[in-house]
């Protein structure tokens, strides 16, 4: 008498039960040996054991049976050892955390299809880690007629899966569990209780090593029934390992290599490739076929576990005669007792997901905004806003003010007269830039934004390059108007600060800066904000007044002598008048020469202020959003590196 174990709950009831079922029938229920698992006909009503019925039957049996006193034998305690999945210090947990963070950071930039596989891996990893860590689920897969069901029965030691000449023979996955406590894993595979079996109890050392193995026989992957292939694909995505059974006729089948072995090359450490039916090959033909199979696997990119290197296990056997089955059983025993298959499978899944995400995370070169790109962007904005023209206008304004303060009154009067003779001479400074120049300036700004966006996005993966360009374009909306506003503020010019300018002649040039009215103000920056006068200006003005007074005094003196009011003596008044006539232009020329340096510095300062205003505006509206997108990309790139850092497949 033994304790009844509930496969669905993983807990022992401690009641007596009926004698052990015959080999081939699972305590969870199932068909008798040789029965077709895909069909239910011919099954007696009381022959099923789906867990709930068994518990009710056991309860009724306990109530009917007389009380017995017995001492439980520790050897009879088959209490299932079910534990939460523990990674045993492997790097899988930090990789899963990094992948989870990567998906979270990327949702706003990548579409769902790009992240679908990563999300599936995270969901399946979480589901597997909640289940038993003492069980290893191994699927047996193969083509029609490869003998996988025969191998499944040979490993189980009893007839569980139906074999025969009819194709397809296996219509649904059928499982064989060597120990209790695997109900959650089988529920995850959607294998019903009627298709869950137990192996023949052999009691050998090989059978002891297989404790914890859950073997699943799959339908043919090349079955004519599409539903069978769907079941194979579904189960292969959930099991911890897979045994591929090939035969001498179909071992090189393109459907097997292109659809399964090649895409699953990264899962080599949890893959067995078994060449079956070697009893049909004469002499050394089995070794030749096995070598050719290894060659094909190598071409598929699947690492082979030879000379102690991690990789797929490749061997030959005959499930019909039993030749080589013992070796496979021994290899499976070591594989199961290692209890790392689930970790390696999940790690390979993470590698595969990361490999699919590589094109959207790995950049070519070192993308980003370099100092050269920033300077070029600033230069383009300064050119568009007319910083150089505004600086030149400010310099001319400074020199003009110096001429007004230190120039001769006769020359200033002549200039005024000439300006009145030119059409619109007094109103030239109030003219804004022509529409075509405004359009050209706006195009300069747009071109500067496109250029800096392309430089920043150069080498980035497609989605992140698009995000950088969108951030730049969105920030550039209203940039010309903002440039004018900030430029006018930096130059100390308001909308009411416009003045007439008779000599600058740069209203159109500066007005072309951004294409809005602020350019005209920038053309008169010197008039809107009066340039500071140097300390020597009062002395120069006094000298110019003295020269003018000399001219007037000398002229009046000569006039008085001519009309006879004063005594004759032309030399002295002529010299006085000549000194004033020559001294006035000389003072003006000296002031102009002395004003060149301050005027140049004043113009350079005006250009610098306007350039800085344009750079600040461009930085706030374009460069900062672009830099923020680049920072986000670097964050996800670091998470991607964390996902691939501890790859076990070398990807």
MARDREN-424748 format. One record per residue (C-alpha): x, y, z; residue in three letters. Coordinates in steps of 0.05 Angstrom, whole numbers, padded with zeros to 5 digits, always signed. Each point is the difference from the previous one (the first is absolute). Last residue first. Layout:
XYZAla
...
REM end
This chain:
+00507+00711-00606Unk
+00050-00045+00035Unk
-00052-00052+00019Unk
+00004+00009+00075Unk
-00013+00075-00003Unk
+00023+00035+00063Unk
+00006+00070-00031Unk
-00058-00007-00048Unk
-00055+00026+00045Unk
+00046+00050+00035Unk
+00021+00026-00069Unk
-00073+00010-00016Unk
-00010+00038+00065Unk
+00059+00045-00018Unk
-00029+00012-00069Unk
-00067+00017+00032Unk
+00034+00054+00041Unk
+00042+00024-00059Unk
-00063+00007-00041Unk
-00033+00041+00054Unk
+00061+00045+00003Unk
-00003+00009-00076Unk
-00073+00019+00005Unk
+00017+00052+00054Unk
+00057+00027-00044Unk
-00050+00011-00057Unk
-00047+00036+00048Unk
+00058+00043+00025Unk
+00027+00015-00069Unk
-00065+00024-00031Unk
-00040+00049+00041Unk
+00046+00017+00057Unk
+00064-00005-00040Unk
-00028+00038-00059Unk
-00024+00057+00045Unk
+00066+00002+00037Unk
+00040-00001-00065Unk
-00042+00056-00031Unk
+00009+00043+00063Unk
+00074-00017+00001Unk
+00007+00022-00072Unk
-00038+00064+00013Unk
+00043+00017+00059Unk
+00064-00018-00037Unk
-00020+00042-00061Unk
-00013+00060+00046Unk
+00066-00011+00035Unk
+00036-00004-00067Unk
-00033+00065-00022Unk
+00021+00035+00064Unk
+00070-00026-00006Unk
+00004+00025-00071Unk
-00028+00068+00020Unk
+00049+00005+00058Unk
+00059-00014-00047Unk
-00024+00044-00057Unk
-00017+00059+00044Unk
+00071+00028+00004Unk
+00006+00003-00075Unk
-00068+00034-00006Unk
+00019+00049+00055Unk
+00065+00017-00036Unk
-00037+00010-00066Unk
-00051+00046+00034Unk
+00055+00040+00034Unk
+00037+00007-00066Unk
-00065+00018-00035Unk
-00009+00058+00050Unk
+00074+00020+00003Unk
+00007+00016-00074Unk
-00058+00050-00002Unk
+00014+00027+00069Unk
+00074+00011-00015Unk
-00018+00030-00067Unk
-00047+00050+00035Unk
+00055+00021+00049Unk
+00051+00004-00057Unk
-00047+00042-00041Unk
-00013+00045+00060Unk
+00074+00012+00009Unk
+00019+00008-00073Unk
-00055+00047-00021Unk
+00024+00063+00036Unk
-00045+00059-00015Unk
-00029+00038+00059Unk
-00071-00020+00018Unk
-00066+00027-00024Unk
+00024+00008-00070Unk
-00047-00048-00035Unk
+00057-00048-00016Unk
+00032+00007+00068Unk
-00065-00017+00036Unk
-00011-00060-00046Unk
+00070-00025+00015Unk
-00012+00004+00075Unk
-00069-00032-00008Unk
+00032-00058-00038Unk
+00056-00009+00050Unk
-00049+00000+00059Unk
-00047-00050-00035Unk
+00057-00046-00019Unk
+00031+00006+00068Unk
-00068-00014+00032Unk
-00005-00064-00040Unk
+00069-00022+00020Unk
-00017+00014+00073Unk
-00065-00039-00005Unk
+00040-00059-00029Unk
+00049+00004+00057Unk
-00057+00002+00050Unk
-00031-00061-00033Unk
+00066-00037+00002Unk
+00010+00017+00073Unk
-00071-00023+00016Unk
+00012-00065-00039Unk
+00064-00019+00036Unk
-00036-00038+00056Unk
-00031-00049-00049Unk
-00074+00003-00017Unk
-00044-00061+00014Unk
-00040-00025-00058Unk
-00073+00022-00001Unk
-00046-00060+00002Unk
-00054+00005-00052Unk
+00046+00037-00048Unk
+00056-00050+00004Unk
-00046-00059-00009Unk
-00027+00032-00062Unk
+00003-00061-00046Unk
-00021-00044+00058Unk
-00066+00037+00002Unk
-00011-00017-00073Unk
+00014-00073+00013Unk
-00053-00002+00055Unk
-00054+00007-00052Unk
+00002-00072-00021Unk
+00041-00040-00051Unk
+00053-00025+00047Unk
+00062+00039-00018Unk
-00023+00030-00065Unk
-00016+00064+00037Unk
+00074+00005+00014Unk
+00015+00005-00073Unk
-00060+00041-00020Unk
+00011+00053+00054Unk
+00073+00002-00015Unk
+00006+00068-00035Unk
+00031+00029+00063Unk
+00006+00072-00023Unk
-00068+00034+00004Unk
-00030-00037+00057Unk
-00068+00017+00026Unk
-00017-00029+00067Unk
-00033-00061+00028Unk
+00000-00008+00075Unk
-00075-00010+00007Unk
+00005-00074-00014Unk
+00052-00004+00054Unk
+00075-00002-00008Unk
+00050-00017+00054Unk
+00041-00043-00046Unk
-00013-00062+00042Unk
-00075+00014+00001Unk
-00001+00010-00076Unk
+00037-00066-00008Unk
-00047-00036+00047Unk
-00062+00023-00037Unk
+00031-00012-00069Unk
+00023-00070+00018Unk
-00067-00017+00030Unk
-00035+00020-00064Unk
+00048-00043-00041Unk
-00007-00059+00049Unk
-00075-00003-00003Unk
+00001-00075-00013Unk
+00073-00022+00004Unk
-00012-00040+00064Unk
-00048-00046-00036Unk
+00049-00009-00057Unk
+00057-00017+00047Unk
-00040-00048+00043Unk
-00027-00034-00063Unk
+00070-00008-00027Unk
+00025-00032+00065Unk
-00060-00047+00003Unk
+00012-00021-00072Unk
+00072-00016+00015Unk
-00023-00040+00061Unk
-00049-00041-00041Unk
+00050-00013-00057Unk
+00062-00019+00040Unk
+00049+00058+00010Unk
+00060+00007-00047Unk
-00013+00073-00016Unk
-00058+00024+00042Unk
+00039+00058+00031Unk
+00029+00023-00067Unk
-00068-00007-00034Unk
-00033+00041+00055Unk
+00055+00053-00005Unk
-00010+00005-00075Unk
-00075+00001+00002Unk
+00000+00056+00051Unk
+00050+00042-00039Unk
-00041-00011-00064Unk
-00063+00023+00035Unk
+00036+00063+00024Unk
+00028+00014-00069Unk
-00068-00011-00031Unk
-00028+00053+00045Unk
+00055+00047-00024Unk
-00016-00014-00073Unk
-00073+00014+00012Unk
+00017+00067+00033Unk
+00046+00017-00058Unk
-00056-00015-00050Unk
-00048+00042+00041Unk
+00045+00062-00004Unk
+00034+00019+00065Unk
-00030+00056+00040Unk
+00004+00074-00016Unk
+00005+00049+00057Unk
+00073+00014-00013Unk
-00013+00028-00069Unk
-00049+00052+00026Unk
+00042+00064-00005Unk
+00027-00018-00069Unk
-00067-00018-00028Unk
+00021+00024-00068Unk
+00070+00031+00006Unk
+00003+00077+00000Unk
-00014+00005+00074Unk
+00061-00044+00014Unk
+00045+00047-00039Unk
-00023+00060+00041Unk
+00011-00037+00065Unk
+00069-00020-00023Unk
+00016+00073-00018Unk
-00023+00024+00069Unk
+00044-00052+00034Unk
+00058+00024-00042Unk
-00012+00073+00018Unk
-00009-00016+00074Unk
+00069-00031+00004Unk
+00002-00069+00031Unk
+00014-00017+00074Unk
-00069-00017+00028Unk
-00033-00021-00064Unk
+00061-00037-00024Unk
+00005-00038+00066Unk
-00073-00018-00006Unk
+00014-00025-00070Unk
+00057-00042+00025Unk
-00044-00033+00052Unk
-00055-00010-00051Unk
+00049-00031-00049Unk
+00023-00049+00054Unk
-00072-00017+00018Unk
-00017-00012-00073Unk
+00061-00046-00007Unk
-00022-00038+00061Unk
-00072-00006-00026Unk
+00027-00025-00067Unk
+00042-00053+00036Unk
-00059-00022+00044Unk
-00048-00005-00059Unk
-00050-00048+00033Unk
+00013-00054-00053Unk
+00076+00008+00005Unk
-00003-00005+00075Unk
-00045-00061-00006Unk
+00048-00033-00048Unk
+00060+00016+00044Unk
-00035-00028+00061Unk
-00016-00064-00037Unk
+00073-00006-00023Unk
+00023+00011+00071Unk
-00046-00055+00026Unk
+00022-00048-00055Unk
+00073+00013+00017Unk
-00011-00009+00074Unk
-00029-00069-00013Unk
-00073-00018+00003Unk
-00008-00075+00002Unk
+00012-00064-00038Unk
+00062-00041+00013Unk
+00009-00051-00056Unk
-00058-00040-00026Unk
-00054-00005+00053Unk
-00026-00062+00036Unk
-00070+00007+00028Unk
-00051-00011-00056Unk
+00043-00049-00040Unk
+00017-00039+00064Unk
-00072-00014+00020Unk
-00003-00067-00035Unk
+00067-00021+00030Unk
-00025+00023+00068Unk
-00061-00045-00006Unk
+00044-00059-00021Unk
+00048+00013+00058Unk
-00058+00005+00049Unk
-00026-00067-00027Unk
+00069-00030+00009Unk
+00000+00024+00072Unk
-00069-00031+00010Unk
+00025-00066-00027Unk
+00063+00002+00041Unk
-00038+00015+00064Unk
-00051-00055-00015Unk
+00055-00050-00014Unk
+00039+00016+00063Unk
-00024-00059+00042Unk
+00066-00038-00006Unk
-00038-00062+00019Unk
-00040+00004-00065Unk
+00061+00006-00046Unk
+00037-00055+00037Unk
-00060-00046-00008Unk
-00011+00021-00072Unk
+00071-00020-00017Unk
-00009-00068+00034Unk
-00066-00012-00036Unk
+00033+00020-00066Unk
+00056-00050+00013Unk
-00051-00054+00018Unk
-00038+00014-00065Unk
+00063-00013-00041Unk
-00024-00068-00027Unk
-00070-00012+00026Unk
-00021-00041-00060Unk
-00059+00044-00021Unk
+00026+00064+00029Unk
+00063-00007-00040Unk
+00054+00049+00017Unk
+00044+00057-00024Unk
+00027+00060+00038Unk
+00002+00076-00001Unk
-00002+00042+00063Unk
-00007+00074-00015Unk
+00049+00049+00029Unk
+00047+00015+00057Unk
+00073-00021-00013Unk
+00027-00061+00036Unk
+00033-00028-00062Unk
-00066+00002-00039Unk
-00066+00033+00016Unk
-00017+00025-00070Unk
-00016+00073-00012Unk
-00059+00012-00046Unk
+00014+00049-00056Unk
-00043-00037-00051Unk
+00064-00017-00037Unk
+00026-00034+00062Unk
-00065-00040+00005Unk
+00009-00021-00073Unk
+00071-00024+00014Unk
-00021-00038+00062Unk
-00053-00036-00042Unk
+00053-00017-00052Unk
+00042-00031+00055Unk
-00059-00040+00025Unk
-00015-00024-00071Unk
+00072-00023-00007Unk
+00000-00033+00068Unk
-00064-00038-00016Unk
+00027-00021-00069Unk
+00058-00036+00033Unk
-00030-00069-00010Unk
-00072-00001-00024Unk
-00053+00050+00020Unk
-00070-00025+00020Unk
+00022-00012+00072Unk
+00018+00074+00002Unk
-00075+00013+00007Unk
+00008+00064+00039Unk
+00050+00058-00006Unk
-00012+00039+00064Unk
+00009+00076+00006Unk
-00004+00023+00071Unk
-00011+00074+00015Unk
+00004+00039+00065Unk
+00070+00026-00010Unk
-00014+00013-00074Unk
-00055+00051+00014Unk
+00034+00054-00042Unk
-00008-00044-00061Unk
-00076+00003+00009Unk
-00013+00038-00065Unk
+00046-00048-00038Unk
-00027-00064+00032Unk
-00074+00016-00006Unk
-00028+00028-00065Unk
+00061-00002-00045Unk
+00031-00064+00026Unk
-00063-00042+00008Unk
-00035+00025-00063Unk
+00064-00008-00040Unk
+00003-00075+00014Unk
+00073-00021+00011Unk
-00016-00053+00053Unk
-00058-00025-00042Unk
+00022-00067-00027Unk
+00051-00022+00053Unk
-00050+00017+00056Unk
-00006+00060+00044Unk
-00023+00007+00073Unk
+00008+00069+00029Unk
+00002-00002+00076Unk
-00023+00065+00030Unk
+00015+00039+00064Unk
-00036+00043+00052Unk
-00068-00002-00034Unk
-00043+00061-00014Unk
+00015+00023-00071Unk
+00005-00072-00024Unk
-00070-00012+00026Unk
-00032+00054-00043Unk
+00039-00016-00063Unk
-00017-00074+00006Unk
-00073+00015+00013Unk
-00003+00045-00061Unk
+00032-00055-00042Unk
-00054-00049+00022Unk
-00055+00049-00016Unk
+00025+00006-00071Unk
-00015-00073-00012Unk
+00047-00024-00056Unk
+00051-00012+00054Unk
+00070+00028-00010Unk
+00010+00015+00074Unk
-00026-00068+00018Unk
-00038-00001+00065Unk
+00038+00008+00065Unk
+00021-00050+00054Unk
+00013+00036+00065Unk
+00050-00025+00053Unk
-00003+00029+00070Unk
+00064-00017+00036Unk
+00005+00013+00075Unk
+00029-00069+00017Unk
+00038-00021-00062Unk
+00063-00015+00040Unk
-00039-00052+00040Unk
-00021-00034-00065Unk
+00073-00005-00021Unk
+00019-00029+00067Unk
-00052-00054-00009Unk
-00066-00004+00037Unk
-00038-00019-00062Unk
-00068+00031+00012Unk
-00031+00004-00070Unk
-00015+00073-00015Unk
-00059+00042+00023Unk
-00052+00031-00046Unk
-00036+00065-00014Unk
-00046+00001-00061Unk
-00065-00009+00039Unk
+00020+00057+00046Unk
-00001+00051-00057Unk
+00064+00029-00029Unk
-00007+00076-00004Unk
+00075+00010+00003Unk
-00009+00046+00060Unk
-00045-00054+00031Unk
+00057-00048-00010Unk
+00047+00045+00039Unk
-00050+00010+00055Unk
-00013-00075+00005Unk
+00074-00015+00007Unk
-00002-00016+00075Unk
+00009-00075-00005Unk
+00060-00035-00029Unk
+00020-00035-00065Unk
-00051+00038-00042Unk
-00023-00025-00068Unk
-00037+00049-00044Unk
-00042-00006-00063Unk
-00005+00054-00052Unk
-00058-00010-00049Unk
-00013-00038-00064Unk
+00058-00049+00002Unk
-00006-00050-00057Unk
-00002+00046-00060Unk
+00006-00042-00039Unk
-00019-00074+00007Unk
+00060-00047+00002Unk
-00001-00010+00074Unk
+00017+00028+00068Unk
-00046+00023+00056Unk
+00032+00036+00058Unk
+00002-00034+00067Unk
+00029-00070-00011Unk
+00049-00009+00057Unk
+00072+00013+00020Unk
-00010+00075-00001Unk
+00064+00010-00041Unk
-00022-00054-00049Unk
-00070+00028-00004Unk
+00026+00069-00020Unk
+00050-00031-00048Unk
-00058-00037-00035Unk
-00040+00065-00001Unk
+00060+00035-00031Unk
+00008-00052-00055Unk
+00015+00047-00058Unk
-00063-00021-00037Unk
-00029+00070-00004Unk
+00051+00052+00021Unk
+00028+00012+00069Unk
-00011+00026+00069Unk
+00011-00029+00069Unk
-00012+00053+00053Unk
+00038+00006+00065Unk
-00030+00032+00062Unk
+00049+00002+00058Unk
-00028-00005+00069Unk
+00030+00021+00067Unk
-00010+00075-00014Unk
-00075-00006+00004Unk
-00042+00058-00024Unk
+00000+00075+00013Unk
+00064+00008-00039Unk
-00032-00030-00061Unk
-00057+00051-00001Unk
+00047+00059+00011Unk
+00045-00025-00056Unk
-00060-00009-00046Unk
-00024+00071+00012Unk
+00069+00030-00009Unk
+00012-00040-00064Unk
-00068+00021-00027Unk
+00015+00073+00014Unk
+00067-00005-00036Unk
-00035-00033-00060Unk
-00053+00055-00003Unk
+00048+00059+00006Unk
+00009+00013-00074Unk
-00073-00016-00014Unk
-00022+00049+00053Unk
+00030+00060-00033Unk
+00064+00032+00026Unk
+00010+00071+00028Unk
-00050+00007+00057Unk
+00005-00074+00020Unk
+00076+00003+00001Unk
+00013+00017+00073Unk
-00046-00055+00025Unk
+00028-00052-00048Unk
+00071+00015+00023Unk
-00020-00001+00073Unk
-00028-00070-00009Unk
+00061-00021-00039Unk
+00045+00026+00055Unk
-00040-00038+00053Unk
+00003-00063-00043Unk
+00075+00008-00006Unk
+00007+00013+00074Unk
-00038-00065+00014Unk
+00036-00043-00052Unk
+00070+00015+00027Unk
+00001-00066+00037Unk
+00004+00000+00076Unk
-00041-00063+00009Unk
-00057+00023-00045Unk
-00054-00024+00048Unk
-00068-00023-00025Unk
-00049-00008+00056Unk
+00002-00069+00031Unk
-00037-00065-00010Unk
+00030-00062+00031Unk
-00058-00048-00007Unk
-00014-00044+00061Unk
+00016-00070-00021Unk
+00002-00024+00072Unk
+00004-00076-00006Unk
+00074-00001+00019Unk
-00017+00036+00064Unk
-00044-00059+00019Unk
-00064+00022+00032Unk
-00020-00040+00061Unk
-00069-00030-00005Unk
-00064+00001+00038Unk
-00061-00018-00039Unk
-00069+00030+00002Unk
-00050-00041-00040Unk
-00009+00018-00074Unk
-00065+00033-00023Unk
+00018+00072+00017Unk
+00070-00008-00028Unk
-00027-00029-00065Unk
-00049+00058-00007Unk
+00058+00049+00009Unk
+00043-00037-00050Unk
-00056+00001-00051Unk
-00010+00074+00010Unk
+00075+00012-00007Unk
+00004-00042-00063Unk
-00059+00035-00032Unk
+00034+00067+00013Unk
+00068-00023-00026Unk
-00020-00018-00071Unk
+00000-00076+00010Unk
-00041-00033-00054Unk
-00017-00074-00001Unk
-00068+00007+00032Unk
-00037+00018-00063Unk
+00036-00052-00042Unk
+00043+00026-00057Unk
-00018-00030-00067Unk
+00003+00067-00036Unk
+00043+00054+00029Unk
+00045+00015-00058Unk
+00067+00037-00006Unk
+00033-00040+00054Unk
-00006-00064-00041Unk
+00003-00057+00049Unk
+00062-00043-00002Unk
+00009+00001+00075Unk
-00064+00018+00037Unk
-00025+00070-00004Unk
+00009+00055+00050Unk
-00007+00023+00071Unk
+00040+00046+00046Unk
+00028-00062+00035Unk
+00028-00014-00070Unk
-00014-00064-00037Unk
+00056-00031-00041Unk
+00020-00050+00053Unk
-00059-00028+00040Unk
-00030+00045+00052Unk
+00025-00008+00072Unk
-00050-00033+00047Unk
-00060+00041+00023Unk
+00009+00056+00049Unk
+00016+00013+00073Unk
-00002+00072+00022Unk
+00057+00048+00015Unk
-00028+00054-00046Unk
+00067+00020-00031Unk
+00004+00068-00033Unk
+00022+00020-00071Unk
-00068+00030-00015Unk
-00015-00030-00069Unk
+00041-00063+00010Unk
-00037-00017+00064Unk
+00042-00053+00034Unk
-00031-00059+00038Unk
+00046-00026+00054Unk
+00021-00072-00009Unk
-00027-00068+00018Unk
REM end
